[in-house]
Amino acid sequence: MGVYENLLPGKENALSPGYLVVKCHLSSVRMLQKQIEMERRSGKVILSSTTPPGGYYLPAAGDTMEIRKFIRTLENRGGNTLRALESAKDLLKELESDEC
């Protein structure tokens, strides 16, 4: 049984990473994150929240706002990651051009 099958709908029912590690018989929070990543890649929608109490949950039936907030969070996170990637690429290009 995966993480998805243990989750409940609605942010108010979010399950903490620590609880899910035990419930899903995983060895660490990192393993939980990898499992969630794998399940998301397979098409399962697993939402998460970092605002206390935080945790993982399923979208509540008909609540598009939860899904919109999650999408916005991922878009922001992705944008920040892409900016960091571009900065690193720019520095690498600069250092490599100095080597020539």
N, C-alpha and C positions, 0 to 999 in steps of 0.2 A: 504494500500500500504506500502510495506516494504522499507528499506533503499536501497536495491539492485535496485529497480525500479526507484529510483531517481538519480542513479549514471550515470556518463558518462565514455566512454572508454578513456584511456590514462592518464598518470600521469599529463600531462599539463592541464587536465580538472578536477583534484582532487578537491573535495568539502570539505570545512573546517567542523570540527565537529560542530562549532557554527551554521553554516548555516544549516547543516543537522538536528540539534536539532529542529530548527524552522520549516523547511520544512516538517519533519516527525511528527511534533506535539508531540515531546517528552519533558519530564520535565527537563532533564539534559544531560550532556555529558556522564555521567555514564550510564544512561538509553540507550543512543545511542550505547555505547560500548556493553552493554548486548544484544541489538537487533542485532548488527552486529555479535556477537558471535553466537547467535541462528541461524542466516541466514547462517553463514559459516558452522555450524554443520549440517545444512540441505543440504549442498552441493554447496551452492552458493560461487563463487570465488569473494571475495571483497578484493582488494589490498589496501594498505595504505602506506603513506610516511610521514616521520617526517621532511624531509628536506624542508625548506621554498619554497613555501607557505604551503606545506603539505596538508594532507587530505585523503579522501577515493575516490577510483575510480575503474572502471572495467578494465580488461586487454584489451589493444588495439588489434584489429584483427591482428593476425599473429605476434605479438610482443612477442616472447618467452623470450626476455631479461628481460622485466618487471616482468614476472612471476618467472624467475630464481632468480632475485634480492630479490623478496618478499620471496621466499622459503628459500634463504640463511639467510635472516633476521630472519625468524621464527625459523630456525634451530639454529642459534646463541642464540636467546632469550631462546629457549627451553633448550639448553645446559647449559646456565647460571642458569636457574631455577633448573635443575637437580643437578648441582654442589652445589647450595645453599641448596637444599633438603638433599643431602648426608651429608653436613656439619652439618646440624641441627640434622639429625639422629645419626651421630657419637657422637655429644655432648650429646644427650639424652641417648644414650647407656652408655656413660661414667658416666653421673650423676646417672643413675639407678644402675650401678655396684658399685658405691661408697656408695649407700644407703644400700646395703646388708651387 
